[in-house]
Amino acid sequence: MLHYAVVFFVIALVAALFGFGGIAAGAVEIAKILFFVFLILAVVAYLFGGRRP
């Protein structure tokens, strides 16, 4: 999931470089959402991953 966040961030950078502000803004929003979902899942995996019987 972090990979997809980086991909959308790169797409946003390229779009902004060529002057496509709307596409860049949309790609940044998707990248932010994916990054925060990754962080939440990483914290949950860290908290519950070590508790095996």
N, CA and C atoms as a LAMMPS dump frame, in Angstrom:
ITEM: TIMESTEP
0
ITEM: NUMBER OF ATOMS
159
ITEM: BOX BOUNDS ff ff ff
-5.0000000000000000e+02 5.0000000000000000e+02
-5.0000000000000000e+02 5.0000000000000000e+02
-5.0000000000000000e+02 5.0000000000000000e+02
ITEM: ATOMS id mol type element x y z
1 1 1 N 0.83 -1.181 0
2 1 2 C 0 0 0
3 1 3 C 0.879 1.25 0
4 2 1 N 1.99 1.171 0.695
5 2 2 C 2.9 2.308 0.696
6 2 3 C 3.459 2.536 -0.709
7 3 1 N 3.642 1.468 -1.432
8 3 2 C 4.122 1.57 -2.82
9 3 3 C 3.14 2.381 -3.669
10 4 1 N 1.858 2.114 -3.529
11 4 2 C 0.857 2.843 -4.302
12 4 3 C 0.812 4.319 -3.904
13 5 1 N 1.024 4.614 -2.623
14 5 2 C 1.066 6.006 -2.183
15 5 3 C 2.229 6.739 -2.848
16 6 1 N 3.378 6.083 -2.928
17 6 2 C 4.539 6.695 -3.583
18 6 3 C 4.279 6.874 -5.08
19 7 1 N 3.634 5.891 -5.699
20 7 2 C 3.324 5.995 -7.13
21 7 3 C 2.413 7.192 -7.395
22 8 1 N 1.382 7.359 -6.593
23 8 2 C 0.482 8.496 -6.793
24 8 3 C 1.185 9.816 -6.509
25 9 1 N 2.126 9.823 -5.565
26 9 2 C 2.882 11.034 -5.293
27 9 3 C 3.755 11.407 -6.493
28 10 1 N 4.375 10.42 -7.11
29 10 2 C 5.189 10.679 -8.301
30 10 3 C 4.306 11.163 -9.45
31 11 1 N 3.136 10.559 -9.598
32 11 2 C 2.199 11.022 -10.631
33 11 3 C 1.82 12.483 -10.383
34 12 1 N 1.605 12.835 -9.126
35 12 2 C 1.263 14.218 -8.791
36 12 3 C 2.41 15.157 -9.13
37 13 1 N 3.639 14.748 -8.858
38 13 2 C 4.786 15.59 -9.173
39 13 3 C 4.921 15.808 -10.683
40 14 1 N 4.757 14.747 -11.443
41 14 2 C 4.868 14.856 -12.898
42 14 3 C 3.732 15.713 -13.457
43 15 1 N 2.529 15.512 -12.944
44 15 2 C 1.392 16.3 -13.416
45 15 3 C 1.581 17.778 -13.079
46 16 1 N 2.092 18.057 -11.9
47 16 2 C 2.328 19.449 -11.522
48 16 3 C 3.43 20.065 -12.373
49 17 1 N 4.428 19.274 -12.725
50 17 2 C 5.523 19.765 -13.558
51 17 3 C 5.02 20.201 -14.936
52 18 1 N 4.043 19.462 -15.463
53 18 2 C 3.501 19.786 -16.784
54 18 3 C 2.303 20.725 -16.723
55 19 1 N 1.932 21.185 -15.53
56 19 2 C 0.885 22.194 -15.414
57 19 3 C -0.524 21.667 -15.241
58 20 1 N -0.678 20.398 -14.955
59 20 2 C -2.014 19.833 -14.731
60 20 3 C -2.328 19.879 -13.236
61 21 1 N -2.769 21.025 -12.769
62 21 2 C -2.993 21.23 -11.34
63 21 3 C -4.108 20.378 -10.769
64 22 1 N -5.177 20.189 -11.514
65 22 2 C -6.308 19.397 -11.017
66 22 3 C -5.944 17.936 -10.846
67 23 1 N -5.243 17.403 -11.819
68 23 2 C -4.816 16.005 -11.731
69 23 3 C -3.815 15.848 -10.599
70 24 1 N -2.912 16.813 -10.45
71 24 2 C -1.911 16.761 -9.389
72 24 3 C -2.584 16.787 -8.015
73 25 1 N -3.579 17.637 -7.859
74 25 2 C -4.273 17.737 -6.568
75 25 3 C -5.007 16.437 -6.25
76 26 1 N -5.632 15.846 -7.247
77 26 2 C -6.319 14.575 -7.029
78 26 3 C -5.365 13.46 -6.666
79 27 1 N -4.222 13.409 -7.34
80 27 2 C -3.235 12.37 -7.044
81 27 3 C -2.644 12.553 -5.652
82 28 1 N -2.45 13.784 -5.233
83 28 2 C -1.934 14.037 -3.885
84 28 3 C -2.941 13.58 -2.838
85 29 1 N -4.211 13.852 -3.07
86 29 2 C -5.236 13.425 -2.108
87 29 3 C -5.283 11.902 -1.994
88 30 1 N -5.212 11.215 -3.126
89 30 2 C -5.207 9.751 -3.092
90 30 3 C -3.969 9.244 -2.37
91 31 1 N -2.819 9.86 -2.62
92 31 2 C -1.579 9.45 -1.964
93 31 3 C -1.661 9.654 -0.458
94 32 1 N -2.26 10.77 -0.028
95 32 2 C -2.392 11.016 1.413
96 32 3 C -3.304 9.986 2.068
97 33 1 N -4.407 9.668 1.422
98 33 2 C -5.339 8.679 1.975
99 33 3 C -4.656 7.325 2.09
100 34 1 N -3.968 6.899 1.033
101 34 2 C -3.28 5.613 1.071
102 34 3 C -2.191 5.585 2.134
103 35 1 N -1.473 6.689 2.307
104 35 2 C -0.421 6.74 3.311
105 35 3 C -0.993 6.62 4.719
106 36 1 N -2.094 7.307 4.996
107 36 2 C -2.682 7.226 6.332
108 36 3 C -3.303 5.858 6.595
109 37 1 N -3.876 5.231 5.579
110 37 2 C -4.375 3.865 5.74
111 37 3 C -3.209 2.925 6.032
112 38 1 N -2.082 3.117 5.344
113 38 2 C -0.895 2.317 5.615
114 38 3 C -0.439 2.497 7.055
115 39 1 N -0.402 3.739 7.535
116 39 2 C 0.032 3.979 8.912
117 39 3 C -0.887 3.306 9.917
118 40 1 N -2.18 3.402 9.705
119 40 2 C -3.13 2.776 10.63
120 40 3 C -2.958 1.266 10.632
121 41 1 N -2.841 0.658 9.445
122 41 2 C -2.662 -0.789 9.37
123 41 3 C -1.325 -1.226 9.965
124 42 1 N -0.286 -0.414 9.806
125 42 2 C 1.016 -0.748 10.375
126 42 3 C 0.962 -0.723 11.903
127 43 1 N 0.279 0.256 12.468
128 43 2 C 0.156 0.334 13.924
129 43 3 C -0.665 -0.835 14.458
130 44 1 N -1.761 -1.159 13.788
131 44 2 C -2.591 -2.299 14.209
132 44 3 C -1.802 -3.596 14.119
133 45 1 N -1.039 -3.777 13.062
134 45 2 C -0.232 -4.987 12.916
135 45 3 C 0.842 -5.054 13.991
136 46 1 N 1.417 -3.92 14.342
137 46 2 C 2.428 -3.895 15.397
138 46 3 C 1.829 -4.227 16.758
139 47 1 N 0.651 -3.685 17.032
140 47 2 C 0.033 -3.899 18.34
141 47 3 C -0.476 -5.33 18.512
142 48 1 N -1.067 -5.897 17.477
143 48 2 C -1.687 -7.214 17.599
144 48 3 C -0.85 -8.339 16.999
145 49 1 N 0.243 -8.029 16.341
146 49 2 C 1.059 -9.044 15.702
147 49 3 C 1.885 -9.862 16.675
148 50 1 N 2.251 -9.3 17.803
149 50 2 C 3.11 -9.995 18.75
150 50 3 C 2.383 -10.831 19.783
151 51 1 N 1.093 -10.849 19.767
152 51 2 C 0.294 -11.549 20.79
153 51 3 C -0.193 -12.886 20.275
154 52 1 N 0.716 -13.811 20.111
155 52 2 C 0.326 -15.153 19.663
156 52 3 C 0.375 -16.102 20.853
157 53 1 N -0.615 -16.973 20.97
158 53 2 C -0.639 -17.904 22.111
159 53 3 C 0.375 -19.005 21.987
